[in-house]
Amino acid sequence: MKYFSTRNKDLNFNFKEIFLRGLAPDGGLFIPQKLKIYNNAELKELSNLKYSDLATEIVSHFCSPDLEKSKLKEIVEKAYKNFEVKDVVTIKTVGNINLLELYHGPTLAFKDIAMQVIGNIYNEFISKDKKTVNIIVATSGDTGSAAISALSGKENINVFVLHPHNKISNIQRKIMTTIGSSNVHNIAIKGSFDDCQKIVKDMFNENEFREKINMSGVNSINWARIICQIVYYFYAAFKFNNKKICFAVPTGNFGDIYAGYIAKKMGLGIDKLIVATNENDILQKVINTGEYKPSLVKPSLSPSMDIQVSSNFERLLFDIVNKDHKRVSLLMNDLSSKGFFKLNNKEVDNIKKDFCAETINNKETLSIIQETDKKSNFTIDPHTATAVGAAKKMDNISNTVVLGTAHPYKFLETVKMATGKEVKPPIQVAKIKNKKEKYDILEKDITKIKKYILEKVL
Ligand SMILES: *Cc1c(COP(=O)(O)O)cnc(C)c1O
């Protein structure tokens, strides 16, 4: 498969290049030039596969010819061996909700599903090159832990994870900082997730620095994340026998829900994709009004969605302006020069064909966790709660699948606030409580952070 940039259709990259680069050289995001579209007979065949085989089938289209299918199969099987449920994910009925649990990986959030695969793809690409890669990641709490788990101890790889100081949950931080591997470096930045993400993007755009450290990234702008997430939309939809279903997705950087949109474009029968945001509601606003205007991040009870610059939205933008890369560049320029952009009515209508959006505030989040616990004796985390809340505001709940993105233990303080109950630690993290944490605290100053990184790698 060949790729170009949302800001320039004349570029031409293969999978290995976009995997290692992360961000297109013009600051845009990589997208495929053409998608594989499944017909009904092919879909029927896919529906008989177990999860890891389904993943191999779907993901292989995107990686060919740089990764052979047989190699990819090995990679995927190895990645999913250490998940706590047999088929990687599970679907449960909780009251009247269809819940797709995506949090049975080693760090208890859906990000493991893509990251474990990505870790092994790095192995494959790097072992051939023998050059140390330095992976720099910004995290709102869950990407960092998933990346560390997937990459710690790997040869020829260093990982630097930037998280917003004091703005993630204690368990999120502990999972990242207790790993004790010499190739893992945790940095707490005095700022927000948006600050962390901007620093990483700016580093990518500094050619000299990027090349000097052989920099790579695994943030959700990395296309490989998206393709691994497409798989569970197929897996879940297949359980509903050809019924057109909706998905309600807790959304921050627009990566997970965009994967659902790609699944739909590949031929999967999906009705609406329901965007659930917390009070950082930029995506709800752009979908309902066309105005995309980041403001200051409000810390909420679902910190992994405390994001105002929703990077993957640029990928959808490309489609809704009818693949006019000049229009995308213009809008993105407006965003950096004026601080916002505004879509026209036709463009907003294009979004609404596939998406709808709801905002769920902190108070609602707590009452949804409480209600689910009371009525169904089932504990959900605050991110999942926003999606449950959004799904309930729509009138199609029996045909809606809610994505459960994190295990409630990761946010045990919030869950306790809502239910009064303790959450038992799942087996993956049973021992972290007494382990020693290691991280450094730095200002949100790119020069200082670059210096820190250089000292560690050179
Ligand atoms: C990252 C994350 C999200 C948001 O996912 P995006 O792909 O950034 O939209 C939602 N819930 C949890 C638990 C997360 O870790």
The ligand as a MOL file (V3000), in Angstrom:
LIG
                    3D

  0  0  0     0  0            999 V3000
M  V30 BEGIN CTAB
M  V30 COUNTS 15 15 0 0 0
M  V30 BEGIN ATOM
M  V30 1 C -6.3960 7.4630 24.7330 0
M  V30 2 C -7.6790 7.1690 25.4180 0
M  V30 3 C -8.9030 7.6020 24.8990 0
M  V30 4 C -9.0090 8.4850 23.6830 0
M  V30 5 O -8.5870 7.8500 22.5300 0
M  V30 6 P -8.2380 8.6890 21.2220 0
M  V30 7 O -7.7810 7.7040 20.2440 0
M  V30 8 O -7.1660 9.6560 21.6110 0
M  V30 9 O -9.4840 9.4130 20.8430 0
M  V30 10 C -10.0690 7.2090 25.5600 0
M  V30 11 N -10.0290 6.4530 26.6700 0
M  V30 12 C -8.8700 6.0170 27.1980 0
M  V30 13 C -8.8890 5.1920 28.4380 0
M  V30 14 C -7.6580 6.3550 26.5920 0
M  V30 15 O -6.5040 5.9170 27.1220 0
M  V30 END ATOM
M  V30 BEGIN BOND
M  V30 1 1 1 2
M  V30 2 1 2 3
M  V30 3 2 2 14
M  V30 4 1 3 4
M  V30 5 2 3 10
M  V30 6 1 4 5
M  V30 7 1 5 6
M  V30 8 2 6 7
M  V30 9 1 6 8
M  V30 10 1 6 9
M  V30 11 1 10 11
M  V30 12 2 11 12
M  V30 13 1 12 13
M  V30 14 1 12 14
M  V30 15 1 14 15
M  V30 END BOND
M  V30 END CTAB
M  END
